[in-house]
Amino acid sequence: MKKNKKHEKFIDTVWKYYVKNKRDLPWRKTTDPYQIFVSEVMLQQTQVSRVLIKYPFFINQFPTFKQLAQASITEVLKTWQGMGYNRRALYLKKAASIIINQYNGIVPDDPVILDTLPGVGEATACSIVAFAYNKPTVFIETNIRRVFIYHFFEDRKLFTLRGIDGKVDDREILSLVEQTLDHDNPREWYWAFMDYGSYLGKTGENPNKKSKHYTIQTQFEGSDRQIRGKILKLLLEHRRTEQEMIEELKVKKKRVKSILDSLEKEGFTLKKNDIYCLVN
């Protein structure tokens, strides 16, 4: 697709920033699909600074899909501690088993297939293919969204008039991603986007506030997500009864019971004779 002058100027701006300011990130130093798969799942809803701490440790503990698939949930969760969103650790382990058993240990280079794996999703599937295989997939994540809104929707007003929402829809951005994509070197082009988008997020008001998909993260302190994490941490130490956890957490019985039921349904825990433990 032929690029117009605005596209060319935009592309030049992104590349110039990246050449001078590109970040030194460990998952950019490999083309190993396993390591890239792990990094992209880790980076979902998590700051790069936190992933930088946990990523090398996780890769060292589980260097291949086979070793991750064979590890116990307890081992995986212990290694994952501090990352948050513990479901992702469970999804990674399940995805590793599927890749070993159904795809001979090889990450598929088709985003449609990857999207069927636990905890991946369309955008992550496309990013894995772009970074692992340098294939020109089209996707959006928060930094990419920020860059396009800043450059192409700077005049878009936040208003609602006669039922018309002035916020930017991702479908509008996807078209621009496709039009400006570097088909010869998509891997590094997306790196450039993400580095430039990260920079824009630290200067002035966040452009993503103009997005239809912008949400303010709910408070973590006192949330069910925090209680889930505390329960899993307790069970990593040793098995406990529901009552013991209620007393240690100082949380109402109904709330603890609801979270324990969810953890059991999701495959994290087992209950036997009123005692809870992690699945191994």
N, C-alpha and C positions, 0 to 999 in steps of 0.2 A: 504494500500500500504506500503510495507516494505521500511524503510528508510535506506539509505546508511550512511557510516561513516561521509561524509562531511555534510549531512543533520543533523545528530545527533549532530555534533560539532556546527553547525549553530544554531540549536534549543537551545542548552545549552547556547550559547553566548547571545541570545535574552532574555531567561528567567533570566539569572544572572543579566543582566543590569536592567531588569524590577523589580526584587525583591528589588534591592537597590535604584531604582530611580523612581518608579511608581508615576504618577501624581495624585493629589487629585482633581478630576473633578466631579461636581455635577451630571451629567448625568450617571456617573458610580455608583452612590449610589442608583439607582432605577432600577427596572425591569418593570416599568410601560411603556407599549408600546407607549402610547401617548407622554410621556415626551421624550422617546428615539427617536420617530419619529420627534419631533420638533428639538431636538438637532442635528440629522443627517442632516436635511435640512439646519439648521443654519450654520453648519460646512462646507457646500459646498462653496469652494472658499473664505473662511473667516478664519482669524487667530483665534486660540483658545482664545487668550487674549480678543478679542472683543466679542466673544460668551459668555465668562464668565461673562461679564457685562450685556448683554441683556437677556440671557437665563432665569435666575431666575425671572426677571421682567416680561418677556413674559408669563412664566408658572403661575405666580401669577395673571396676568391679565386674562388669559384664561386657567384655570386649566384642562379643558377637551375638547375633540373634539366637544361636543355639544355647549359649550360656545364660542368656536372659530368659529364654523359654524354660530352661531346666531349673532355674533358681526358684526358691520358695517365695511366696508373697511376703513373708516376714523379711527375708533378705532384701527384696526389692524396695519395700516400704522403708526399711532402715536406711538404705542408701538414698532414698528420695527425700527423707526428712528435711524440712526447711524450704522445700520448693512450693508447697501448697498445692491445692487441687489434686489430692491424692488419687482421684480416679484416673488421672493420666498415667500414673505408675502402673496401675492395674491394666489399663488399656494397652500400654506398651508391652507388657508381658503377654497379654492375649494376642496382640498383633504379631509378636515374635513367633509364637506357636503356629499361627496361621501361615506366616511367611515360610517357616521351616517345613510344615506339613503339606502345604498346597502349592508353594512356588519354589521348592527346592532351595530355600534359603536366600533367594534372589529377590530384591525389591522390584516389583513391577514398574515399568517405565510408563505406564498408562494411568493418568490421574483418576479415571473412572473406576479402575480396579482398586486403587489405593483408597478411594473414598469409601469403599465398603468395609475397610478395616476399622476395628474399634478405636474411637477417639481421634480419628484423623480429620475427616471433614474435607469439603471441596477445596478450600483455600490452601490448607496444609498439604493436601495431595498434590496440588499443582506446584507448590513451592518445593516439595521434595523432588519432584521430577525435574524442575528447573535447576536446582542446585546439585543434585546427584548426577544428572545426565546431560545438563546444559541444553535441554529442550525448551523451545519457546512457548511455554504455557502462559496463560493469562489469568492473573489472580490479584486480589486486593488484600492488604493487611493494613494495620493502623498507620504506619509510616507512609506507605504508598498513597493511601487515602489523603493523608495530610498534605503531601506534595502537590497532588492534582488539585485539591480544593484551593490551596494557596495560589497556584498559578493560573488556573482556568476558571475559578468561580469566585474571584476576589470581590466581584460586584454583587454576588448573590446575597440578598437581604434575608434576614431571619424574620419572616412574617407569615401570617395566615390570613388570607383574604378570600371570602366566599368559598371557604372549604379548600382553597389551594394552598398547599404547604410549600414554602419557599426553600426548604432544605434540600440538600443535594442527595440524590439517590445513587447507590453504587452502580446501577446500570449505566448511568451517565459516565461514571468514571471508568468502568470496564472498557467502554468503547475507546476512550483515550489511551488506556493502557495498551490496548491492541494496536492502536495507530502509531504509538511512539516506541513500541517494543523493539529492542535490538535482537533480531532473529539470529544473528551470527554469534552473539555472546550474551544470551539472556541471563546467564548466571551472574556475571559481574554487573550487568545493567541493573538487576534487582538489588545487588549489594549497594550500588550507588544510590538508588532510590531510598533504600532503608537508612543509609547513613545521612543523606540529606534531610530525610523526613525526621529523623531523630534530632538533628540540629534545629529544624524549624519548630519542633515541639518545645524547645528550651528558650525560644526567642519570641517574646510577645504572646498575644492571645492564641490559643490553640485553634487552628483552622478547622479541626474536626468537629467543632461545635456546630458547624454549618451542615453536618452530615445527618441524614435521616437515621443513621445507624449509631449515632453517638449516644452513649449512656454513661451516667455517673455511677461508678462502682459503689455498691452498697457498703455500709460500714462493716468492717470485719470484726471489730471488738464486740463480743457478746453475740455474734451471729451463729446460726446453726453450723456454718462452715468452720468457724473456730472450734465449736464444741466437737464436731466430727474429728478434726485434727487432734484434739486433746484425747478423745476416746481411743483413737488409733495409737497414739503415743503411749497411753497407759497399757494397751494390749500388747504393744511391742515389748514392754518390760516383762509382763507375765499375765496369765489369764485372770479374769476377775468376774465377780457376780455383778448383776445390774445394780444391786444396792450399794456395793462397794464403790462403783463408779459414781453413783448419785452423791454419795458422801464426799468423795474426793473432789468432784467437780463443783459441788454445791449448786447443782442445777436441778430444777423440778423433775420429778419422776416421769411425768407425761412426755416431756421434751426429750429426755434421755432415751426413753423407750422408743419413741418415734425415730430417732436417729439410729439406734441400734437395729431396728427393723429394716431401715433403709440399707445399712451397711451389710446386713445379712442377705438381703435380696440382690445386692450388687456383687456379691461374692467375696467380700472382704472378711467376713466373720462367720463363725459357727457357734451354735448354742447347744450345750449338752448339760442336762441336769442343772439348769439355771446358771451355768458358767459359760462365759463368752471367751473365745480365743480367736486368733487369726487363722484363716485357712492356710494350710501349708501344701 
